Amino acid sequence: MNNTSSSNSQQQQQSSEARHDDDAALTEFLASLMDYTPTIPDELVEHYLAKSGFQCPDVRLVRLVAVATQKFVADVATDALQQCKARPAPVVKDKRDKQQKEKRLILTMEDLSKALSEYGVNVKHQEYFADSPSTGMDPASREE
């Protein structure tokens, strides 16, 4: 019985030390956010937080949301790029066009929609939305 209470005491002490280490790491991370300038401006994050009903005077928390948002956008962009690369290449008529096509990737709404759906975000666009690689190009350079 004495062995059991000694074991419980050691586990509680280790748990307390682990919690202290986690708290110290969190405090250090939050302090580092004060020196970090995220890609997404604080004002933009504050605007959307306020729009959703959340207000916080702590800049560190706003920057934490900005960093999380930046990570989300980067992950979605990476996944969309993978979708784009996995898409079958269009049939090319002559060799000169083939060399140009191999170098250029075109990210479409379909690629972005598939990537976002992996994160639970469903994107629907209007029927008239143009989603063709030739959209916006000079009519003379289109391959129709």
N, C-alpha and C positions, 0 to 999 in steps of 0.2 A: 504494500500500500504506500509506503514511503517512497518506493521507486516510482510509482505512478504520479505522485504529486511533484516529485523532482522533474519528471519528464514533462509534465504539463507546464511547470514553471519555465523550463528551458524553451518550450514551444512558444509560450507567451512572450518571453524575452526576445526570441528570434523574430516573431511576428511584429513586435513593437519596433525592433531595429529596422526591419524591412519597410515598415510604414514610415519611419523617420527618413530612411533613404529615399523613398518615393516622394515624400513631402519636400525634401531638400532638392531633389531633381526637378520637381514641378516648380518650386520657387525660383530656382536658377533659370529654368526655361522661360518662365514668365518675365523675369528680369531681362533676359536676352531679347525679348520682343520689343523692349523699349528702344533698343539700338537698331532694330531691324526695320527697314522700309519695304513693305510688301509691294508686289506688283499692282495689286488692287488698292487704290487710295482709301485712306481711313474715312474720308467724307462719303465715298460711295457706299462703303460697308455700313456706316452709321445711317445713311439714308434708307437703305433696304432693311436694316434692323428696326429702325423707327417705323417704317411702313408696315412691318409685321407686328408692331406693338411692343418691341423690346428696346429699352433704353438703358444704357450703362455708361457711367462716367469714366470707367476704367479703360484707358487706351489699350492696355495689354490684352484685354478680352476682345476688343474690336480687331486688333491685329491677329489674334488667334483665329478669329472667324475668317479674316482675310487670307491667312495662310492655309486654312482648311479649304477655302473656296478655290484658291490657286491650285492646290493639290488635286481637287476634284476636276477642275477644268483641264489640267495637264493630263490626268488619267483618261478623261473622255477623248481628248485630242489624240492621245497615243492609240487608244482603241479604235478610233475612227480611221486613223492612218493604217492600222492593221486591216481593217475592213476594206479600205481602198486598195491596198496591195493585194488582198485576196480576191478581189473582183477580177473576172477574166478580162484580158486586154482586148480592145476592139480590133477588128480585122483591118489591116493596113494594105493599101493598094500598091504603092511603090516603095523602093528601098529608102529613098530620101525621107519620106514621111515616117517610115519605120524607125529610123534613127532618132528623129525628133520626138516621137511618141514614147520611146523607151525611157527617155530622160525625165519626162513630165508626168506627174501624178495629179489627178484632178479629184479633189474631195467633193463628194456630192451630199445632198441632204439625206439620201438613202444611207450613206455610210455613217453620217452623224446620228441619224435616227436609230440605226442598229446599235451603235456604241452607247447611246443614251438609254436605250431599252434595257441594256445589261445592268444599269444602275436604277431601274425602276422609273425612268422618265419617259413618258410616251409623247412623241412629237407628231403632230398632224399638221400638214400644210394644205393650203388651198389648192383646189383643182387647177387653177390657172398658174400656179407657181412653176416657173421654168426651172427645170433641173436637168439640163443637158450640158455636156461638156462644150458644145458650140454656142451656148447662150452667152450673149454679150460680146461675141467675137465679130470681127469685120465680116460681112456677108461674103466677100470674095474668098476668105480663107476657110469657109465651112466645107465639110465633106458630105454633102447631101446627095 
